[in-house]
Amino acid sequence: MIPTSDIGADQAGSAALTIVLGMLIVIVVFMAGCNFVVFEYGQGVVRTAVDEGARAGSQEQAPGGPIQACQGKAAQVLSGLLPGPFGQHVTVRCSVTGGDVVAMASGSFPAWLPPVPSLAVHIEGRSQLEVNPSPS
């Protein structure tokens, strides 16, 4: 062990600065990793919302018509699984294209730290319109 009297005045406190800088880097990397995990969860929720919305709108006698049923179900799933400020920037639009109900979600998830960029999300779900065969 080196006696403290042998440490020069120019080296005093240099370890503390290195430790603080190292801890700052670890915290930023940890927060970026956590933000990525939450982003993956958010993408899963949005995927579920567009799939459920498209399915709800595809039913032949959906209440309010296919578009309204799709919008309602997608909004219900988003508000239930992604409430608060994290899901505020995601919107779902429904339409009927050909014989399909299409639910498209777009938006972004905000970053938690300034060096981490906000992450965009664009997901589409489709479901074929159900039509009961007419009796012959």
N, C-alpha and C positions, 0 to 999 in steps of 0.2 A: 504494500500500500504506500502511496506517495504522500508524504506529509503535506499538509495544506500550505505550509510556508514555502514549499518549492514551486507552487503554481504561480505563474507570472500574472501580473495585473491585467495584461492584455487578453488573457483567457478566461477571466472571471465572468460567469453568466453566459458563456457561449453554448453550453449544453441546454440551458433553459430555452433559448431561442430556437434551437434545433428541435427540441421536443414539442414546443408550441406549433412550429411550422408543420411538423410531421402529424400532429393531432389534427390540425386544420385540414390537411390533405386527406386523411382517413375519414373525417366527418363528411367532406364534400363527396368523396367516392361512395360512402355508405348512403348518403341522401340520394345520390343519383341512382344507385341500385334500388333503393326503396321506391323511388319515383317510377322506375321501370317496372317493378312488380305491380304497383298500383295501376300503371298504364295497361299492363296485360290484363288485369282484372277488369278494367273499364272497357277494353275491347271485347272481352267475353260478354259483358253485360249488354253492350250495344249489339253484338251479334245475336244474343238471345232476344233482345227487343225487336229487331227487324224480322227475325224468324217467326216469333210469336205474332207480331202484327200482320205479317203476310198470311200466316195460317188463319188468323181470325177473320181477315178480310176475304179469304177465299171461300168461306162457307156460303152456300147458296143463298140462304136467307139471313145473312148477317144483319143485325140491327143497325139501321141507319145507312145501309149500303156498304159495299166493300171498302171504300176509301175511309169512311168515318170509323168503321169497325177496326180497320188496320191502324189508323192514327190513335184511336182510343187505347187499344191493347198495347201498342208500342210505348205510349206515354205512361201507361200504368206500370209496365215492367221497368222503364227507366226511373220513374219516381220511387219505385219500391226497392230497387237494387243499387241505384246510384244517386241518392239524394244529396242535397247540399251543393256547394259551389263547384265541386269537381264535375258534375254532370250538367251544369248550366249551359255550357257552350256546345252541346250536342243537340242537333235537331234531326227529326225523322220526317220524311215526306213520303206519302203513299200515292200510288197511281195504279191505273189499270191499263196494261199494255198487251194488246192481243187477247189471249186467254189467260194471262197471268196477273196476279196482284204483286206489285213491286213495292217494296219498302226500302228506301235509301236513307242512310244515316250519314251525316257529315258534321264535322266540327273539330274541336281540339280539346286536349286535356292540358290544363295549365301546369307549368313546372313549379317545383317547390323552392328552388334556388335559382338566382339569376344566371349562373353559368350553364345551367341545364335548359335546353330549349323546350318550348311547349311542343307537344306531340300531336300531330294531326291524325284523324280517324275518318275513313271513308269505307262504309260497309253496305252491301246490298243483299236483300233477301227476297226470294221469289217463291210464289206458291201458285199452282194452277187453279183457276176458278173451278169450283165444283158445280156440276150441272147434273141434276137428276134426269135420267132418260125419260122421255115422254112415253106414256102408255100407248101401245098400239091397238 
